[in-house]
């Protein structure tokens, strides 16, 4: 385990084209303090959790000091925002502090979010508020606990620095950790500015650092695009199965490693509504929950177009077809796991569809339905609708579906592990919007107990955690209709 002084840093990204970023010194926060620290993320960095006792920890991650071997850099990229190309993007409130190298040679980006103005801040102040920092901190922990690829967060640092959003709030920094912060938008920036040699250099960098096995492929760049399509498909299939809406799927928020990235107005579905929009700024519903698979394809198409100096049309089309095939295959696999099915059958699509239609029609809580189903034995299914009385106003149609489900289970070679499998793939705990909001409001008063409780259950969302079962209850009516904005 390492201390702050013994962390080994590299700064390979800063050795790329100078147009891809600019060196920036963080702007310090006033009277900084630790809000919360995640030892599970520290473990990824091989960082001793006792590091929080080092007085430099808060100073470094509040922008008041930097380690000698850090090389803070604001990344430059562009991207399509709500379908329109925007050339004026970049790290407007974040800095890549450096790349931590572990004893195994694995590289982790250490990123400070909310560190003040950069050349890409445009009209912004470069700050993050405590509210948005807590939401991303909790969200990244929730996704990691669900085994969905994501960026991570090591700590939140609060302060007395005032910032103005809709109201006066206090600034904070989020210490983000990721295998890479490279986005589709990095490639789009180089393509649209005609820096095609630098674009190839960046593609080579991605292959060297993240996909070294592709270096010897017959067509390394085509294989790279296909691999990114596959990872994106797996990520979005996982989102759809667990009921997660990202909210702002712009291409500058799309990771080249298929990581859930840049948590803004995200939301986990409460009552099942496929057209759920979690971002109140998304007036057209472009990024609604049920649009995410298609938007993934749209974003990959834009990304593929940015790679046309390296790829031909056939290679791009092959990658996009691979995305669609992988997305469907992975989503079907995920749904079968949620229902405890181990083999594929042609009737599965109809079984899934009829269930989702039921959940939509009766406005049933998505997470609690599947968790409840994970408790019902096969022999109970034909008359097991009473288990769902708290979720359905009328269970007559559900009774019919449960009978069909029991019939489908008869095709399984072995159902003895069904309930165990289902409980391993249907979480009891998700980060509901109202819980995040309550944690924020309490934290703004200096109480971090709910953050601590949420971090415990979100790290192990499939376990029972009987002492805090209230966090798994149906949300109150007001908690289902919270509007989340991009303001942070």
Buried (B, 14 or more C-beta within 10 A) or exposed (E): EBEBEEBEBBBEBBEBBEEBBBEBEBBBBEEBBBBBBBBBBBEBBBBBBEBBEBEBBBBBBBBBBBBEEBBBBBBBBBBBBBEEBBEEBBBBBBBBBBBBBBEEEEBBBBBBBBBBBBEBBEEEBBBBBBBBBBBBBBBBBBBBBBEBBBBBBBBBBBBEBEBEBEEEBBBBBBBBBBBBBBBBBBBBBBBEBEBEEBBBBBBBBBBEBBBEEBEEBEBBBBBBBBBBBBBBBBBBBBBBBBBBBBBBBBBBBBBBBBBBBBBBBBBBBBBBBBEBBBBEBBEEEBBBBBBBBEBBBBBBBBBBBBBBBBBEEEBBEBBBEBBBEBBBBBBBBBBBBBBBBBEEEEEBEEBBEBBBBBBBEBBBBBBBBBBBBBEBEBEBBEEBBEBBEEBBEEBEBBBEBBBBBBEBBEEBEEBEEBBEBBBEBBBBBBBBBBBBBBBBEBBBEEEBEBBEBBBBBBBEBBBEBEEBEEBBEBBEEEBBEBEBBEEB
